[in-house]
Amino acid sequence: MQKFARRLAAHVLALSLPVSCATVLAVALDSTTSFAASGIDPLLDQQWGLTAIGTPSVWKITRGAGVTVAVIDSGSGPHPDLNANLDAGRTMFGSIDSVGAIDVHVAGHGSHVAGIIAAVADNAIGGSGVAPQSRILPIRVLDAQGSGDSKDVSKAVRLAVDSGAKVINLSLGRATESTPLTAAIQYAVDRNVLVVAAAGNGAADSPPKWPGTSDLTIAVTAVDRNNSVTSFDQRGDYIDLAAPGASILSTATNDYKIQSGTSMAAAFVTGAAALLFAAQPSITALQVRDVLQRTATDIGAPGRDTTFGYGLINLVAAFAELDVMFPKIITASLTTKGRVGALAVGTASTFLATATSQWYRCTAPGEATTSEPADCTAIANAVATTYRSTVKDLRKFLRYSITAASGLNGSITSTHFSASTIPESGAWITTSTISSKTKTPLSELLRSPSKGTRTFKIVNGSCKLRNSVLVAPVLPGVCTLKVSIAAKAPFPRLGFTSIITVS
């Protein structure tokens, strides 16, 4: 088994993963400073990368809940700012295959990567990850020296897919391809899993690093606070995106450290992808990749270039595009008995918890629409998902509407109105079918909130009215009953004709 090499020189900690020959993927360690933790995320203001990609702006939409991310590295945790988001880890190293992996790398490389992705937010310690409510599945394939074997990485990728991960982070690499690992990554892509890889830290003249150079992965390079290329960044037409990767504060083994490298940059893209998957569960991995690339901020030569790829990831633009691709409201509908005093229920298919409801009173029926009908008037204070009709709704048609704001600043709103087909009635018959030779009290047959005097008359058929009772004939047939209710405030005079079937 050939191993990835590990070297330390000029403040650069080099991590490499062997597949068939030893090569180096460097992770620069700028500082090993420890930080105290107090208050609500006290280190958040030192995490410049979160702001650089627009993360705080999209946290009001999602924080990654429901998405599992696999970090295939040196293990992740334990760490007080990670533990709540860590699933049971797995060690896959040579002959070792065990559950309960922890970060064994002396610099906490796997923990640092995992913290960028999913450090817990608002827990009064440390900082936050890009997707602080996502889950981390840590799979350790590197030893304490940062060495590992491509066969283990291949098995880890397949395990991540089979375990339900939506994104796989590979902050490791080498100069040559491994057929088993390529097959494993293809296995992930075929099953709608996004694979993100570090582009490499060998500087401008270094050969492309693999698996970042594979078309199956998103290869990520690093930028500093000024969106400038770093001294360790590689170049190549295989680079897809750029992300913060210089002086990045994150979790390390039971501590916090500042590290630099494309490993860190890859983690930012992985976290961003987790947010997109969480915001739109039906989105595909290919669509996530496309959105991140199309909405990236072009910071180099116009168009895609060999230094920054498509540019710096931009979550604000990515989520704006998501709104266009996946309208938040699909339908609005209502159920109503068409009776004054009964409860009408509005429903809508929407992904936004912040959508607002409004009930309307209309003079005519109509189909569902996205434009407010001219004959409809909003009902004051009727903004819940249910509405109990009143006498003001008599002979009117109810509509339920729902409005949601699109765009991160809520600048785009869309409203959907339900269809409406039946008017609200002030009096109704409880049944339209009675059995032959039966007697039905009129007080049971007619319902109305009006207290006006009731008048009944048989205008057709063999039914009889005797002592406030409707008497059905011996033979089956049809009876037509005319009902009138005298005006009694707040109701006007009511009247209708009902056909009753005798069975």
C-alpha positions in Angstrom: 0.0 0.0 0.0 1.4 3.3 -1.0 0.7 6.1 1.4 0.1 9.8 1.2 3.1 11.8 2.5 3.1 14.4 5.2 5.6 17.2 5.4 6.0 20.4 7.5 7.9 23.3 6.0 7.5 27.1 6.0 4.3 27.0 8.1 2.7 24.5 5.7 1.3 21.3 7.0 1.0 18.9 4.0 -1.6 16.2 4.0 -1.7 13.7 1.2 -3.7 10.6 0.4 -2.2 7.7 -1.6 -4.0 6.0 -4.3 -1.3 4.4 -6.4 1.5 6.8 -5.8 2.5 9.3 -3.1 1.6 12.9 -3.7 0.9 15.9 -1.6 -2.3 17.9 -0.9 -1.2 20.7 1.4 -3.2 22.4 4.2 -1.4 25.5 5.4 -1.5 26.0 9.1 -1.2 29.7 9.8 -1.8 29.6 13.5 -2.5 27.2 16.4 -3.8 29.9 18.6 -6.4 28.7 21.2 -9.6 30.7 21.9 -11.8 31.0 24.9 -15.5 30.6 24.4 -18.1 32.8 26.2 -21.4 34.3 25.2 -23.4 33.4 22.1 -21.0 32.3 19.4 -18.3 34.6 20.6 -15.9 33.8 17.8 -18.4 34.4 15.0 -17.0 37.9 14.2 -13.7 36.2 13.4 -15.2 33.9 10.8 -14.8 36.3 7.9 -15.6 33.5 5.4 -19.2 33.2 6.4 -19.9 36.8 5.5 -17.8 36.7 2.4 -20.1 34.1 0.8 -23.4 35.6 2.2 -24.1 32.9 4.7 -25.9 35.0 7.4 -28.3 36.3 4.7 -29.7 32.8 4.0 -29.8 31.5 7.6 -33.3 33.0 7.9 -34.4 30.6 5.1 -32.5 27.5 6.2 -29.6 26.3 8.3 -29.2 22.9 6.7 -31.6 20.8 8.9 -32.3 17.4 7.4 -29.1 17.1 5.3 -26.3 14.8 6.1 -22.7 15.6 5.0 -20.0 13.0 4.9 -16.5 14.3 5.8 -14.0 11.7 4.6 -10.8 12.8 6.3 -8.9 12.2 9.6 -12.1 11.9 11.6 -14.1 14.7 13.2 -14.5 15.4 16.8 -15.1 15.0 19.6 -15.5 18.8 20.1 -18.1 20.7 22.2 -19.0 22.9 19.2 -19.5 19.8 16.9 -20.8 17.0 19.1 -24.5 17.8 18.7 -24.2 17.6 14.9 -22.0 14.5 14.7 -23.4 11.1 13.7 -21.5 8.0 14.8 -18.2 8.0 13.0 -16.6 5.2 11.1 -12.9 4.3 10.8 -11.9 2.6 7.5 -8.2 2.3 7.5 -6.4 -0.8 6.2 -7.7 -3.7 8.2 -9.5 -1.5 10.7 -13.2 -1.0 10.2 -15.0 0.2 13.3 -17.8 2.5 14.4 -17.1 5.5 16.6 -14.3 7.3 14.9 -12.7 10.3 16.4 -10.3 12.8 15.0 -6.8 11.5 15.6 -4.9 14.0 13.4 -2.6 16.1 15.5 -3.8 19.3 13.8 -7.4 18.3 13.9 -7.7 18.5 10.1 -11.0 16.6 9.9 -12.5 18.5 12.8 -11.5 21.8 11.2 -13.2 20.9 8.0 -16.3 19.6 9.8 -16.5 22.8 11.9 -16.5 25.0 8.8 -19.4 22.9 7.5 -21.5 22.4 10.6 -20.3 23.8 13.9 -23.3 24.3 16.1 -24.7 27.9 16.1 -26.1 29.8 19.1 -24.7 27.4 21.7 -22.7 30.0 23.6 -19.3 28.6 22.5 -17.0 29.1 19.5 -18.4 30.1 16.2 -20.7 28.6 13.6 -20.6 26.4 10.5 -22.0 27.3 7.1 -24.9 24.9 7.6 -25.1 24.7 11.5 -28.1 22.4 11.6 -26.8 19.8 9.1 -25.4 16.5 10.3 -21.8 15.4 9.9 -21.0 11.7 9.1 -17.3 11.5 9.9 -15.4 8.7 8.1 -11.7 8.4 9.1 -9.5 7.2 6.3 -6.2 9.0 7.3 -3.8 8.0 10.1 -2.2 10.4 12.6 0.4 11.3 10.0 -2.2 12.2 7.4 -1.6 9.1 5.3 -4.2 6.7 3.9 -5.0 4.4 1.0 -7.3 5.0 -2.0 -9.1 1.7 -1.4 -10.2 3.0 2.0 -11.4 6.3 0.5 -13.3 4.4 -2.2 -15.1 2.3 0.5 -15.8 5.4 2.5 -17.4 7.2 -0.4 -19.7 4.2 -1.0 -20.5 4.0 2.7 -21.4 7.7 2.7 -23.8 7.3 -0.2 -25.4 4.2 1.3 -25.7 6.0 4.7 -27.8 8.8 3.1 -25.3 11.6 2.7 -26.3 14.3 0.2 -22.8 15.9 0.0 -19.4 14.3 0.4 -16.4 16.4 1.3 -13.0 15.2 0.1 -10.3 17.6 1.4 -7.5 15.4 0.3 -5.9 14.4 -3.0 -2.9 13.2 -5.1 -1.5 13.6 -8.6 -2.8 10.5 -10.2 -6.1 8.8 -10.6 -7.3 5.7 -8.8 -9.8 3.6 -10.8 -11.6 2.3 -7.6 -12.0 5.8 -6.3 -13.3 7.1 -9.7 -15.8 4.2 -9.7 -16.9 5.1 -6.1 -17.4 8.8 -7.0 -19.4 7.7 -10.1 -21.4 5.6 -7.7 -22.2 8.7 -5.7 -23.0 10.9 -8.7 -25.3 8.2 -10.1 -27.2 8.3 -6.8 -27.7 12.0 -6.7 -24.9 12.8 -4.2 -22.7 15.8 -4.7 -18.9 15.3 -4.3 -16.8 18.3 -3.4 -13.0 18.1 -3.5 -10.0 20.4 -2.7 -8.2 21.7 -5.7 -4.8 21.3 -4.1 -2.2 23.4 -2.3 0.9 22.8 -4.5 1.0 26.4 -5.7 0.8 27.6 -9.3 3.2 25.2 -11.0 2.0 22.1 -9.3 0.2 19.4 -11.5 -3.5 19.0 -11.0 -4.6 17.1 -7.9 -7.0 14.2 -8.1 -9.9 13.7 -7.3 -10.4 17.4 -7.7 -9.4 17.2 -11.3 -12.2 14.7 -12.0 -15.2 16.1 -13.9 -17.3 14.1 -11.4 -16.4 16.4 -8.5 -16.5 20.2 -7.8 -12.9 21.3 -7.5 -12.5 24.2 -5.1 -9.6 26.7 -4.8 -9.0 29.2 -2.0 -9.2 33.0 -1.8 -8.2 35.4 1.0 -10.2 38.2 2.6 -9.5 40.4 -0.5 -10.8 37.7 -2.9 -7.2 37.3 -4.0 -5.4 34.2 -5.0 -3.2 32.7 -2.2 0.4 31.6 -2.4 -0.6 27.9 -2.2 -3.3 27.9 -4.9 -2.9 25.7 -7.9 -4.0 26.6 -11.4 -5.9 24.6 -14.0 -9.0 24.4 -16.1 -10.2 21.7 -13.7 -10.9 24.3 -11.0 -14.7 25.0 -10.7 -15.2 27.4 -7.8 -13.4 29.6 -5.3 -14.2 29.9 -1.6 -12.6 31.4 1.6 -9.5 29.4 2.4 -6.9 31.7 4.0 -6.8 32.2 7.8 -10.0 30.3 8.5 -11.0 29.9 12.1 -12.7 26.6 12.9 -12.8 23.7 15.4 -9.8 21.5 15.9 -9.1 18.7 18.3 -10.9 20.1 21.5 -9.8 23.6 20.5 -10.1 26.3 17.9 -7.5 27.0 15.3 -6.8 29.2 12.3 -5.8 27.2 9.2 -5.4 27.8 5.5 -5.8 25.6 2.5 -8.1 24.5 -0.3 -9.3 21.9 2.3 -11.0 24.8 4.1 -12.3 26.3 0.8 -13.9 22.9 -0.2 -15.7 22.8 3.2 -17.3 26.2 2.5 -18.7 24.9 -0.8 -19.9 21.7 0.9 -21.7 23.7 3.6 -23.3 25.9 0.9 -24.5 22.8 -1.0 -26.0 21.5 2.2 -28.0 24.7 2.6 -29.4 24.4 -1.0 -30.4 20.8 -0.4 -32.1 21.7 2.8 -34.0 24.7 1.3 -35.2 22.7 -1.7 -35.4 18.9 -0.9 -36.3 18.0 -4.5 -33.3 19.7 -6.0 -30.8 17.3 -7.7 -27.0 17.2 -7.1 -26.5 18.3 -10.7 -28.8 21.3 -10.1 -26.9 22.3 -6.9 -23.6 22.2 -8.8 -25.1 24.2 -11.7 -26.6 26.8 -9.3 -23.4 27.3 -7.4 -21.4 27.7 -10.6 -23.9 30.0 -12.5 -24.3 32.3 -9.5 -20.7 32.6 -8.4 -19.2 36.1 -8.4 -16.7 36.4 -11.2 -13.5 37.7 -9.5 -10.9 36.9 -12.1 -10.7 37.1 -15.9 -14.2 37.4 -17.5 -15.8 34.0 -17.6 -14.4 30.8 -16.2 -10.6 31.0 -15.7 -7.9 28.7 -14.5 -7.3 30.6 -11.2 -10.8 31.0 -9.7 -13.0 28.7 -12.0 -16.4 30.3 -12.2 -15.7 32.5 -9.3 -16.4 33.0 -5.6 -19.5 31.2 -4.3 -22.3 33.6 -3.6 -25.1 32.2 -1.5 -27.3 35.3 -1.9 -27.3 34.9 -5.6 -27.7 31.1 -5.4 -30.8 31.4 -3.2 -32.3 34.0 -5.5 -31.8 31.6 -8.4 -33.4 28.9 -6.3 -36.6 31.0 -5.9 -36.8 31.2 -9.7 -36.2 27.5 -10.2 -38.6 26.4 -7.5 -41.5 28.7 -6.9 -42.3 28.5 -3.2 -46.1 28.3 -3.6 -47.6 25.7 -5.9 -51.3 25.7 -5.1 -53.9 27.3 -2.7 -57.2 25.6 -2.0 -60.1 25.6 0.5 -62.7 23.3 1.9 -66.0 24.7 3.0 -69.5 23.3 3.6 -71.0 26.5 2.1 -72.9 27.2 5.3 -72.9 30.4 7.4 -71.3 29.7 10.7 -69.3 26.7 9.5 -65.5 26.5 9.5 -63.7 26.9 6.2 -60.1 25.5 6.0 -57.5 26.8 3.7 -54.5 24.8 2.5 -51.4 25.6 0.4 -48.4 23.8 -1.0 -45.5 25.9 0.1 -42.0 25.4 1.5 -42.0 28.7 3.4 -43.0 28.8 7.0 -43.3 32.6 6.7 -46.1 32.5 4.1 -49.2 34.6 5.1 -52.8 33.8 4.7 -55.8 36.0 3.8 -59.5 35.2 3.3 -61.6 37.0 0.7 -65.4 37.5 0.2 -66.4 37.4 -3.5 -69.6 37.9 -5.4 -69.0 35.2 -8.0 -67.3 31.8 -8.2 -64.0 31.4 -10.1 -61.0 29.2 -10.8 -57.7 29.3 -8.9 -55.6 32.3 -9.9 -52.5 34.3 -9.1 -54.3 37.6 -9.6 -56.8 39.1 -7.1 -60.3 38.8 -8.7 -62.0 42.1 -9.2 -65.2 40.9 -7.4 -63.3 39.9 -4.2 -62.8 41.9 -1.0 -60.3 41.0 1.7 -62.0 40.1 5.0 -60.7 42.1 7.9 -58.5 40.2 10.4 -59.2 36.9 8.5 -55.5 35.9 8.3 -55.5 32.4 9.8 -55.6 29.2 7.8 -59.2 28.7 9.0 -62.2 31.0 8.8 -65.7 30.8 10.3 -68.2 32.4 8.0 -70.7 35.0 9.2 -73.9 36.5 8.0 -71.8 39.0 6.0 -70.8 36.1 3.8 -74.4 35.1 3.0 -74.7 34.2 -0.7 -71.1 35.2 -1.2 -68.2 33.0 -2.3 -65.1 32.5 -0.1 -61.6 32.4 -1.4 -58.4 31.6 0.5 -55.1 33.2 -0.5 -51.5 32.7 0.5 -48.6 35.1 -0.1 -44.9 34.4 0.2 -41.9 36.7 -0.3 -39.2 35.5 -2.6 -35.6 36.7 -2.7 -33.5 37.2 0.4 -34.7 40.7 1.0 -38.4 39.8 0.3 -38.5 42.0 -2.7 -40.5 39.6 -4.8 -43.9 38.5 -3.5 -46.4 36.0 -5.1 -50.0 35.4 -4.1 -52.1 32.4 -5.0 -55.9 32.4 -4.7 -58.0 29.3 -4.3 -60.9 28.4 -6.5 -64.4 29.1 -5.2 -67.5 27.2 -6.4 -70.3 27.3 -3.8 -71.9 30.2 -2.1 -72.4 30.5 1.7 -75.9 29.5 2.5 -78.0 30.7 5.5 -80.3 27.6 5.4 -79.9 24.1 4.2 -81.4 20.6 4.3 -79.6 18.0 6.3 -80.4 15.2 3.9 -81.7 14.9 0.4 -82.8 11.2 0.7 -85.4 9.7 3.0 -86.8 6.2 3.2 -90.4 5.3 2.2 -93.1 5.2 4.9 -90.9 7.2 7.3 -91.7 10.4 9.2 -88.9 13.1 9.5 -89.4 16.1 11.9 -88.9 19.3 10.0 -86.8 20.6 12.8 -84.3 17.8 12.0 -84.5 18.3 8.3 -83.9 22.0 8.2 -80.8 23.8 9.6 -80.3 27.6 9.8 -78.7 30.1 12.2 -81.7 32.4 11.5 -84.4 32.6 14.2 -87.0 33.6 11.7 -90.3 31.7 11.4 -90.1 28.7 9.1 -92.7 27.9 6.4 -92.7 24.6 4.4 -94.7 23.6 1.3 -94.8 20.5 -0.9 -94.9 21.8 -4.5 -94.5 18.4 -6.2 -94.5 14.7 -5.3 -96.4 12.4 -2.9 -94.8 13.6 0.3 -97.1 15.0 3.0 -96.7 17.6 5.7 -98.4 16.7 9.0 -97.8 18.4 12.3 -94.3 19.7 11.4 -93.3 16.3 10.1 -92.4 15.3 6.6 -94.2 12.0 5.8 -92.7 9.9 3.0 -95.0 8.0 0.7 -95.1 4.2 0.4 -93.6 4.1 -3.1 -90.2 5.5 -4.0 -90.2 8.7 -5.9 -89.2 12.4 -5.7 -90.7 15.2 -3.7 -90.0 19.0 -4.1 -90.0 20.9 -0.8 -90.2 24.7 -0.7 -88.7 26.3 2.4 -89.1 30.0 3.5 -87.6 31.6 6.6 -88.9 35.1 7.6 -86.4 37.9 8.1 -85.0 38.0 11.6 -82.0 40.2 12.3 -79.2 39.9 11.5 -80.5 37.6 8.7 -82.7 38.7 5.8 -85.6 36.6 4.4 -84.3 33.2 3.3 -85.8 30.8 0.9 -84.9 27.8 -1.3 -86.4 24.8 -3.0 -85.0 21.3 -2.4 -85.6 18.0 -4.2 -85.9 15.1 -1.8 -85.5 11.5 -3.1 -87.7 8.8 -1.5 -86.0 5.4 -1.6 
